[in-house]
């Protein structure tokens, strides 16, 4: 947004819709401090949802929220244990899970 964007197509918004909406609302109001705070909250999630090929990390994240099963069809496979740890940690950082 700071580089001239007007919105985004976001994988993260599937996991953290409220936080993504808060970010955009703060930016549109000119509340840069709040937008940066929310951005910092979401950044680990933005990063860790792409450690492995999409959609495996997002399906894992959504399964942690109880929104869906983590089932994938071949050739896609579930995420590795290090990715599970990273995604879960980012979700805890964002206050989405305990």
C-alpha positions, 0 to 999 in steps of 0.5 A: 500500500505504501508503494502505491497499491490500492488493495491485494489478493491475499492468502492471509485474509483467509486465515486472518480476515479481521486483521487484514480488514483492520490493516486496510481500514487504518491505511485508508484513514491515514492511520499509518501507525495502526496500519504498521502495527497490524502489518507487523502482526501479520508479517510472519503469517504472510511469510510462513504461508508460502514456505511450501507450495500453496495451498498446503500451508493455508489448508493447514492453517485453516485446519488449526482454526477448525474451518476445514480438513487438511486433506490434499489430492496428489500431487499435493502433499501435507506440509512438513513438520518444520512448516507446521511449526512455523505456521502455528507460531505465526498464527500464535503471534497474530493472536489467532490461536493459543 
